[in-house]
Amino acid sequence: MTRKYTWQELRQHNKEENAHVAYRGKVYDIHEFISKHPGGKEAISLGIGNDITHLFESYHSMDITRVLDKYCVGDLEKSEFPTFPEMSLFYKTLRTRVKAYFESANIDPKWDKSLFACYALAMMGVFIFHFLMVYFWANLPLASILAVATGFCTLFGMWVGHDGGHFSLTHKPVVWKLMEVMYDVTLGASSLLWRYRHTLAHHTYTNVENADPDIHTSYLYNDSLEDCSWVRLHEAKKWYIHHTIQHMILPLLYLLDIAGVRIDDIICLLTSKYAGTISINPFTREQWIIFWFGKVVWITMRIIIPLCFIPWYTMLYLSLLAEFVTSYLFILTIAGSHLNRNTAYPPEADADNKIHRDWAELQIQCSFDYCPESTFWTIVSGTQIYCRYIYNFG
């Protein structure tokens, strides 16, 4: 008799030694396959204990599904998050055409020399501009310009981690890992928790209410405090009186967004065990080391070293200026990509927790490619990274 799993039982199988995943309503015991995964253990471990349907289909060709068959151990009774119909003709056609385009043009979608060079220069810029800012602190106008440059380059630390978290730049897992470490060091935030929030939750459930952490605006992602939400992002959200002034509050909150992410990292790791809307798996020793290594390096570089040479109030001003630049550009990018009047919000799931719309079509309808003719803003905003993610459909 086929065993039935609840999503809560599936979540208990979230370690390498008992790793289970769900795909299209079936549950698979993949603990023996993890070490054999061509994309590396880190990539496959992200999905264990979860329904990986759309994450799996985004990164694999459909003939790979036969690999799963021998690992099937049961059925999933109901998913924690909404599910979507089988892959549509549109989705299949899109994948086929994208793959054909890259093959005919002899282009590797996971390699771009100019993008790699841009990232390398930006990462060097973070350290160079920061230490020049400290060195020239007495010349406040010059130090302010250098702080802005530091914040601007730090934004690229986000995109480096983004590409690493999407496994989309180069074919080498070790490079993806190094890219994510650069995210930890330059932003002081956790690339692993970002991967849970962004790759696993946001890109699987883009703009889906109570599933996409980017639109889940309750304080510290706590559902019991839903009424305290500062932001009303679309008409389906309940309206409260304080939303009449959200256009005045949000610009101030946006300036501290990255700082909020750092704090939320600690809270979700030590207390809630949730990264946004999705629960996290137990950290390995290596993940613990990288998590705290990033925090220590960031604090040392951004706080301790400057305080050894400049007054605390000058350090605070310059640090906040750099922080504001990074946070505001990041928020504008995220909001511009998915949260505006040109993007759609999927319909609510029915009683069986199903959304009766094609997943791939919704991915496109929920996204907005702004400034497509501008090379500068394409690079700065990370829009080319979203296109690279779409190319993974092939």
Backbone torsions as a table, in degrees:
resi	resn	phi	psi	omega
1	MET	NA	132.9	-178.7
2	THR	-68.6	130.8	-179.8
3	ARG	-75.7	142.8	176.3
4	LYS	-104.2	131.3	178.4
5	TYR	-112.2	136.4	166.9
6	THR	-85.5	163.6	179.0
7	TRP	-66.6	-28.0	176.7
8	GLN	-66.2	-39.7	177.3
9	GLU	-67.4	-39.0	177.3
10	LEU	-59.8	-40.6	-179.2
11	ARG	-62.9	-25.2	179.3
12	GLN	-72.6	-18.4	179.9
13	HIS	-96.2	63.6	-171.2
14	ASN	-119.9	22.9	176.1
15	LYS	-118.3	159.6	-176.8
16	GLU	-59.3	-35.5	-175.7
17	GLU	-76.4	-16.2	178.5
18	ASN	-133.4	29.3	-170.2
19	ALA	-61.3	121.8	173.2
20	HIS	-123.1	149.7	172.9
21	VAL	-137.9	161.8	174.7
22	ALA	-115.6	140.2	177.0
23	TYR	-143.8	120.7	179.2
24	ARG	49.7	45.9	174.3
25	GLY	83.6	-3.7	177.6
26	LYS	-107.2	150.6	178.8
27	VAL	-110.1	136.3	-176.1
28	TYR	-126.6	135.2	174.7
29	ASP	-92.7	104.5	-172.8
30	ILE	-109.6	15.8	-173.4
31	HIS	-61.5	-29.3	179.0
32	GLU	-79.1	-17.9	-176.1
33	PHE	-92.4	-19.1	-173.2
34	ILE	-53.3	-46.2	-178.0
35	SER	-70.6	-15.2	-179.4
36	LYS	-96.3	-6.6	-174.5
37	HIS	-61.2	122.7	-177.8
38	PRO	-59.9	-27.7	180.0
39	GLY	-86.5	3.9	178.2
40	GLY	94.4	159.2	-178.6
41	LYS	-66.0	-35.8	-175.5
42	GLU	-61.8	-41.8	-177.5
43	ALA	-67.8	-47.1	-176.3
44	ILE	-72.7	-29.6	-178.5
45	SER	-68.6	-20.3	179.8
46	LEU	-59.6	-35.1	-172.7
47	GLY	-95.6	-4.8	-174.4
48	ILE	-66.1	140.8	-176.0
49	GLY	84.1	5.6	-175.4
50	ASN	-132.3	167.8	169.8
51	ASP	-79.9	114.9	-174.0
52	ILE	-104.1	14.1	-170.2
53	THR	-47.1	-59.1	-172.3
54	HIS	-81.9	-25.7	172.2
55	LEU	-65.2	-44.8	179.9
56	PHE	-63.3	-46.6	-177.0
57	GLU	-68.8	-25.8	179.2
58	SER	-71.0	-29.9	-171.6
59	TYR	-111.3	-0.8	-176.7
60	HIS	-133.1	151.8	169.9
61	SER	-76.9	154.7	-171.3
62	MET	-71.0	-18.9	177.9
63	ASP	-71.2	-11.8	178.6
64	ILE	-73.5	-19.2	-176.8
65	THR	-59.1	-25.8	-179.8
66	ARG	-63.8	-23.7	178.2
67	VAL	-64.2	-32.3	-177.2
68	LEU	-72.3	-26.8	-168.3
69	ASP	-52.9	-43.6	-175.4
70	LYS	-73.2	-8.2	-179.4
71	TYR	-101.2	1.8	-176.5
72	CYS	-67.5	131.4	-178.4
73	VAL	-126.9	-1.9	-179.5
74	GLY	168.4	-168.2	-179.2
75	ASP	-118.0	149.2	175.7
76	LEU	-94.9	122.1	-176.4
77	GLU	-68.9	-45.2	-178.2
78	LYS	-158.3	139.6	-178.2
79	SER	-83.6	153.7	175.9
80	GLU	-66.6	-38.4	-178.6
81	PHE	-114.5	164.9	-178.2
82	PRO	-58.5	150.2	175.8
83	THR	-113.3	161.5	-177.3
84	PHE	-122.7	164.4	-179.2
85	PRO	-65.1	171.8	175.5
86	GLU	-57.6	157.1	-178.7
87	MET	-53.5	128.2	-175.7
88	SER	-83.2	169.2	175.1
89	LEU	-61.6	-37.8	177.8
90	PHE	-59.2	-47.1	-178.4
91	TYR	-62.5	-46.7	-179.2
92	LYS	-62.4	-41.7	-179.6
93	THR	-66.1	-41.8	178.3
94	LEU	-59.4	-47.7	179.7
95	ARG	-59.5	-44.5	-177.7
96	THR	-63.9	-44.4	-177.4
97	ARG	-70.0	-38.7	178.4
98	VAL	-64.9	-44.5	178.5
99	LYS	-61.8	-43.2	-179.7
100	ALA	-63.6	-37.9	179.7
101	TYR	-62.0	-48.9	-178.1
102	PHE	-65.4	-37.9	179.4
103	GLU	-67.7	-43.5	-178.8
104	SER	-67.8	-32.5	179.7
105	ALA	-88.7	-2.1	-179.4
106	ASN	55.4	47.2	-179.4
107	ILE	-114.3	133.4	173.6
108	ASP	-90.1	112.8	-177.3
109	PRO	-66.8	-10.1	-180.0
110	LYS	-105.6	14.8	179.5
111	TRP	-143.4	128.9	178.5
112	ASP	-147.7	107.1	-176.5
113	LYS	-60.8	-42.5	-177.3
114	SER	-65.0	-38.6	179.1
115	LEU	-67.7	-41.2	179.1
116	PHE	-62.7	-42.3	178.5
117	ALA	-64.6	-40.0	178.5
118	CYS	-60.7	-44.8	179.3
119	TYR	-63.8	-42.2	-179.1
120	ALA	-62.5	-43.9	178.9
121	LEU	-64.0	-41.7	-179.5
122	ALA	-64.5	-41.0	179.6
123	MET	-65.3	-39.5	175.2
124	MET	-65.9	-36.6	179.6
125	GLY	-61.6	-36.2	179.1
126	VAL	-56.1	-49.5	-176.1
127	PHE	-75.0	-41.5	-178.2
128	ILE	-65.0	-50.6	-178.8
129	PHE	-66.0	-34.9	-179.8
130	HIS	-65.3	-47.6	-177.6
131	PHE	-72.2	-29.5	172.0
132	LEU	-66.8	-36.6	176.9
133	MET	-60.7	-43.2	178.7
134	VAL	-67.2	-40.8	-177.1
135	TYR	-65.6	-39.1	-176.6
136	PHE	-101.9	27.9	-174.1
137	TRP	-58.7	-31.1	-177.6
138	ALA	-68.4	-25.5	174.9
139	ASN	-92.7	86.5	-169.3
140	LEU	-60.5	-41.9	177.4
141	PRO	-59.4	-44.4	178.9
142	LEU	-66.7	-42.6	179.2
143	ALA	-62.3	-35.8	178.5
144	SER	-65.3	-42.1	177.7
145	ILE	-62.5	-41.6	178.9
146	LEU	-67.2	-32.9	176.1
147	ALA	-65.6	-42.2	177.0
148	VAL	-62.2	-42.6	178.3
149	ALA	-63.4	-38.4	177.2
150	THR	-62.2	-46.3	179.2
151	GLY	-62.9	-39.1	179.8
152	PHE	-64.4	-46.2	179.4
153	CYS	-67.6	-33.1	178.9
154	THR	-61.9	-31.1	176.6
155	LEU	-55.2	-35.5	-179.5
156	PHE	-70.9	-21.6	171.8
157	GLY	-61.3	-34.7	175.5
158	MET	-62.9	-45.0	-177.0
159	TRP	-71.5	-33.6	175.7
160	VAL	-61.6	-47.9	177.1
161	GLY	-64.0	-34.7	178.9
162	HIS	-61.6	-50.0	179.9
163	ASP	-65.8	-36.8	176.6
164	GLY	-64.9	-40.5	179.6
165	GLY	-69.4	-22.7	175.5
166	HIS	-94.8	0.4	179.8
167	PHE	54.2	40.8	-167.2
168	SER	-114.2	-4.0	178.1
169	LEU	-120.4	110.6	-170.2
170	THR	77.8	168.9	-179.9
171	HIS	-103.6	10.5	-171.5
172	LYS	-106.1	117.5	178.0
173	PRO	-55.2	-33.7	-179.3
174	VAL	-66.1	-33.3	177.2
175	VAL	-70.5	-41.0	177.5
176	TRP	-59.1	-40.4	179.7
177	LYS	-63.9	-44.8	179.0
178	LEU	-62.8	-38.2	178.1
179	MET	-63.1	-39.3	179.0
180	GLU	-70.4	-35.5	176.3
181	VAL	-62.6	-38.3	177.1
182	MET	-61.9	-35.7	174.9
183	TYR	-60.8	-48.7	-179.3
184	ASP	-59.1	-44.0	-173.9
185	VAL	-73.2	-42.9	-175.2
186	THR	-80.1	-29.4	-179.1
187	LEU	-104.4	-19.9	-176.4
188	GLY	73.8	13.6	178.1
189	ALA	-112.6	165.0	-175.5
190	SER	-89.1	121.6	177.1
191	SER	-68.6	-31.2	179.7
192	LEU	-67.2	-46.7	178.9
193	LEU	-68.2	-33.2	173.1
194	TRP	-60.2	-40.2	-178.7
195	ARG	-64.0	-39.6	176.1
196	TYR	-63.3	-49.3	-177.5
197	ARG	-64.2	-43.0	-168.3
198	HIS	-93.7	-58.7	-175.5
199	THR	-70.3	-47.6	-175.0
200	LEU	-80.1	-43.0	-175.0
201	ALA	-94.1	-57.5	-174.1
202	HIS	-62.7	-48.4	-175.6
203	HIS	-78.5	-16.7	173.5
204	THR	-83.6	-36.2	-175.0
205	TYR	-124.7	49.9	-175.8
206	THR	-56.6	122.1	178.1
207	ASN	61.7	17.8	175.9
208	VAL	-85.6	123.5	-177.3
209	GLU	-59.6	135.6	179.2
210	ASN	65.5	14.3	176.3
211	ALA	-130.6	-40.4	178.7
212	ASP	-83.9	115.7	-178.2
213	PRO	-65.2	-20.9	-179.2
214	ASP	-71.2	-18.3	176.6
215	ILE	-116.4	4.4	178.0
216	HIS	-88.5	96.1	-165.5
217	THR	-101.1	9.1	177.6
218	SER	-65.6	153.9	-178.8
219	TYR	-59.3	119.8	179.6
220	LEU	54.9	29.9	175.9
221	TYR	60.4	28.4	-178.1
222	ASN	-96.6	114.3	-176.1
223	ASP	-61.4	-28.8	-178.9
224	SER	-68.3	-15.5	179.6
225	LEU	-110.0	28.3	-178.2
226	GLU	-55.9	-35.3	-178.9
227	ASP	-66.4	-15.8	-179.3
228	CYS	-89.6	6.1	-178.6
229	SER	-55.8	129.3	179.4
230	TRP	-77.9	-22.8	-166.7
231	VAL	-123.6	136.8	170.1
232	ARG	-114.2	105.8	-170.5
233	LEU	-91.1	-20.6	178.9
234	HIS	-155.1	168.5	-170.3
235	GLU	-66.6	-21.7	179.7
236	ALA	-72.7	-19.0	180.0
237	LYS	-74.8	145.2	178.6
238	LYS	-65.9	139.7	-176.6
239	TRP	-95.8	138.0	174.9
240	TYR	-129.5	161.2	-172.6
241	ILE	-60.2	-34.8	-177.6
242	HIS	-69.9	-12.7	177.3
243	HIS	-70.8	-13.4	177.6
244	THR	-70.1	-19.4	179.6
245	ILE	-116.1	15.9	-177.7
246	GLN	-64.5	-25.5	178.5
247	HIS	-68.9	-18.0	175.9
248	MET	-93.7	-31.3	-177.9
249	ILE	-78.2	-42.2	-172.7
250	LEU	-59.6	-43.4	179.2
251	PRO	-56.2	-32.8	178.2
252	LEU	-73.6	-41.9	179.2
253	LEU	-67.1	-36.3	-179.7
254	TYR	-60.0	-34.1	-178.2
255	LEU	-64.3	-20.9	-177.4
256	LEU	-113.4	18.7	-174.0
257	ASP	-61.8	-47.8	-177.4
258	ILE	-64.8	-37.0	175.9
259	ALA	-61.4	-39.6	177.8
260	GLY	-63.7	-35.8	178.3
261	VAL	-64.8	-42.2	179.1
262	ARG	-60.6	-44.2	179.6
263	ILE	-65.5	-42.9	-179.4
264	ASP	-64.4	-31.3	175.3
265	ASP	-55.5	-49.9	-177.4
266	ILE	-65.1	-44.4	-177.5
267	ILE	-63.5	-47.5	-176.4
268	CYS	-69.4	-29.6	-179.6
269	LEU	-76.2	-40.0	-173.8
270	LEU	-93.9	-19.8	-176.0
271	THR	-128.1	-66.4	-170.2
272	SER	-76.2	-29.1	-176.1
273	LYS	62.1	20.7	176.2
274	TYR	-119.6	132.6	172.9
275	ALA	-102.6	97.4	-173.1
276	GLY	72.2	-120.0	-178.6
277	THR	-97.0	-5.5	-171.4
278	ILE	-116.2	139.9	-179.0
279	SER	-75.5	148.8	-177.2
280	ILE	-102.5	153.1	177.9
281	ASN	-85.9	159.2	178.5
282	PRO	-56.5	136.8	179.5
283	PHE	-71.5	142.6	168.9
284	THR	-80.2	169.6	178.6
285	ARG	-59.6	-41.8	-179.9
286	GLU	-62.4	-40.1	-180.0
287	GLN	-67.7	-37.7	175.2
288	TRP	-61.6	-43.0	-179.0
289	ILE	-63.1	-46.6	-179.0
290	ILE	-64.9	-39.7	-179.7
291	PHE	-57.5	-53.4	-176.3
292	TRP	-77.8	-28.6	175.6
293	PHE	-60.7	-45.5	179.0
294	GLY	-61.1	-42.3	-179.9
295	LYS	-64.7	-45.1	-177.1
296	VAL	-65.7	-45.0	-179.9
297	VAL	-62.6	-43.8	-179.0
298	TRP	-63.3	-46.6	179.7
299	ILE	-62.7	-40.7	179.6
300	THR	-63.6	-47.1	-176.2
301	MET	-72.5	-41.7	-172.5
302	ARG	-90.2	-21.7	-175.0
303	ILE	-122.5	-56.9	-171.8
304	ILE	-65.9	-51.8	-178.8
305	ILE	-61.2	-48.2	177.4
306	PRO	-57.0	-39.3	-178.8
307	LEU	-66.2	-18.1	177.8
308	CYS	-76.6	-15.3	-172.9
309	PHE	-125.5	-23.0	-174.2
310	ILE	-131.1	157.5	178.6
311	PRO	-60.8	149.1	-175.0
312	TRP	-61.7	-36.6	-177.2
313	TYR	-71.1	-33.1	175.0
314	THR	-69.3	-42.3	177.6
315	MET	-60.2	-42.8	-179.8
316	LEU	-62.8	-44.6	179.6
317	TYR	-61.2	-49.7	-176.9
318	LEU	-67.3	-38.7	179.3
319	SER	-65.7	-43.6	178.9
320	LEU	-65.7	-37.2	178.4
321	LEU	-61.4	-47.0	177.2
322	ALA	-62.9	-40.5	-180.0
323	GLU	-63.6	-43.1	-179.4
324	PHE	-61.7	-42.5	-179.5
325	VAL	-61.5	-48.5	-179.8
326	THR	-61.6	-49.6	-176.0
327	SER	-63.1	-43.7	-174.6
328	TYR	-69.7	-42.4	177.7
329	LEU	-64.2	-37.8	179.2
330	PHE	-64.5	-47.5	-179.0
331	ILE	-63.9	-41.0	177.9
332	LEU	-60.4	-37.4	178.6
333	THR	-65.9	-47.9	-178.3
334	ILE	-64.9	-47.2	-179.2
335	ALA	-63.9	-40.5	-179.4
336	GLY	-66.2	-30.4	-176.6
337	SER	-78.2	-36.1	-171.8
338	HIS	-133.4	-20.4	-170.5
339	LEU	-117.3	74.6	175.8
340	ASN	-153.2	177.8	-173.7
341	ARG	-72.0	-9.0	179.0
342	ASN	-91.9	-3.7	-178.4
343	THR	-110.8	158.5	-176.4
344	ALA	-100.6	161.5	172.3
345	TYR	-121.8	123.6	-176.6
346	PRO	-57.6	151.4	177.1
347	PRO	-66.2	160.6	179.2
348	GLU	-67.1	150.7	177.9
349	ALA	-70.2	152.2	179.4
350	ASP	-81.8	-169.7	-176.5
351	ALA	-63.2	-24.4	178.4
352	ASP	-93.1	12.6	179.0
353	ASN	62.8	40.2	178.9
354	LYS	-118.8	139.3	172.7
355	ILE	-106.8	118.8	-172.7
356	HIS	-90.1	57.8	175.2
357	ARG	-140.9	150.7	-179.5
358	ASP	-67.6	131.8	-176.5
359	TRP	-62.1	-45.5	-176.7
360	ALA	-66.2	-40.3	177.7
361	GLU	-62.1	-41.2	178.9
362	LEU	-66.6	-35.3	177.5
363	GLN	-57.7	-41.0	-179.5
364	ILE	-74.8	-41.7	-179.2
365	GLN	-67.6	-25.5	-178.9
366	CYS	-89.4	5.4	-176.4
367	SER	-126.5	150.7	-177.0
368	PHE	-133.5	117.3	-179.0
369	ASP	-91.8	92.0	-176.4
370	TYR	-89.7	155.2	-178.5
371	CYS	49.5	47.5	-174.8
372	PRO	-66.0	-20.7	-178.6
373	GLU	-90.4	-5.6	-177.4
374	SER	-97.3	111.8	177.7
375	THR	-62.8	-40.7	-178.5
376	PHE	-59.8	-53.4	-176.7
377	TRP	-74.4	-24.0	173.9
378	THR	-62.2	-42.4	-180.0
379	ILE	-74.9	-48.0	-175.8
380	VAL	-64.8	-39.9	-175.1
381	SER	-81.3	-12.9	-177.3
382	GLY	80.9	8.4	-178.4
383	THR	-59.8	-34.5	179.7
384	GLN	-66.0	-22.5	179.2
385	ILE	-72.8	-38.5	177.5
386	TYR	-64.0	-41.4	177.7
387	CYS	-60.7	-39.0	179.0
388	ARG	-63.7	-35.6	178.1
389	TYR	-66.0	-43.5	178.0
390	ILE	-60.3	-38.8	-179.7
391	TYR	-62.2	-24.4	178.4
392	ASN	-65.1	-17.6	175.3
393	PHE	-57.1	-29.0	-178.9
394	GLY	-79.8	NA	NA
